[in-house]
Amino acid sequence: MIRRNPWMALLWVIGCVLVLGTAGMQTWTAWFYFQTDLAVVGDPVLTTLAQIAGALALPAALVGIATVAGLLFLHAKRRARPTARPAKQAPSR
């Protein structure tokens, strides 16, 4: 049975949540700013939240993509097999 590192699993979850959460933040921000109902746009709390989401979307996406790319690199490094093995020397007499 393969023993898995719980910290690596947590990093996978964090990376995926950051990437998918960024897509959700961008969708919500676009919906918020391009809707026709001006009563909601005038709400200062929602306006502030939309501005914060828009400002944090790009850094969150970059951190999420970097996390997933780093984890893929670590998994590839762990599974890499040596391509050439050193030749065994014949015993000298």
C-alpha positions in Angstrom: 0.0 0.0 0.0 1.3 3.4 -1.0 1.6 5.8 1.9 0.5 9.3 0.8 1.8 12.6 2.3 -1.2 14.5 3.8 0.6 17.8 3.2 0.9 17.1 -0.5 -2.8 16.3 -0.6 -3.5 19.6 1.2 -1.4 21.5 -1.3 -3.3 19.9 -4.2 -6.6 21.0 -2.6 -5.3 24.5 -2.0 -4.0 24.8 -5.6 -7.2 23.6 -7.1 -9.3 25.9 -4.9 -7.2 28.9 -5.8 -7.5 28.3 -9.5 -11.2 27.4 -9.5 -12.0 30.1 -6.9 -10.3 32.7 -9.2 -12.6 31.7 -12.1 -15.6 32.1 -9.8 -14.4 35.5 -8.5 -13.9 36.8 -12.1 -17.3 35.5 -13.1 -19.0 37.2 -10.1 -17.1 40.4 -10.6 -18.0 40.5 -14.3 -21.7 39.8 -13.5 -21.6 42.5 -10.8 -20.2 45.3 -13.0 -22.1 44.4 -16.2 -25.6 44.0 -14.8 -28.4 46.4 -15.6 -29.9 46.7 -12.1 -28.3 49.8 -10.7 -29.8 49.3 -7.2 -27.3 46.5 -6.4 -24.4 48.3 -7.9 -24.9 51.3 -5.6 -24.5 49.1 -2.5 -21.1 50.1 -0.9 -20.5 46.7 0.7 -21.0 44.7 -2.6 -19.0 47.3 -4.5 -16.1 46.9 -2.0 -16.3 43.1 -2.2 -16.3 43.2 -6.0 -13.2 45.5 -6.0 -11.4 43.2 -3.5 -12.3 40.1 -5.6 -11.1 41.8 -8.8 -7.8 42.9 -7.1 -7.0 39.4 -5.6 -8.0 37.4 -8.6 -4.8 37.6 -10.6 -2.4 36.9 -7.6 -4.6 34.0 -6.5 -4.6 32.5 -9.9 -0.8 32.8 -10.2 -0.2 31.2 -6.8 -2.7 28.4 -7.6 -1.1 27.7 -11.0 2.4 27.8 -9.5 1.3 25.4 -6.7 -0.1 22.9 -9.2 2.9 23.2 -11.5 5.3 22.7 -8.6 3.4 19.6 -7.4 3.4 18.2 -10.9 7.1 18.7 -11.0 7.6 17.0 -7.6 5.5 14.0 -8.7 7.4 13.7 -12.0 10.7 13.9 -10.1 9.7 11.2 -7.7 8.5 8.9 -10.5 11.5 9.4 -12.8 13.6 6.4 -13.4 17.3 6.5 -14.3 17.8 6.0 -18.0 21.2 4.4 -17.8 22.6 2.3 -15.1 26.3 2.1 -14.5 27.9 -1.1 -15.8 29.0 -3.6 -13.3 32.7 -4.2 -13.3 34.0 -7.7 -13.6 35.9 -8.9 -10.6 39.6 -8.6 -11.2 41.7 -11.7 -10.7 
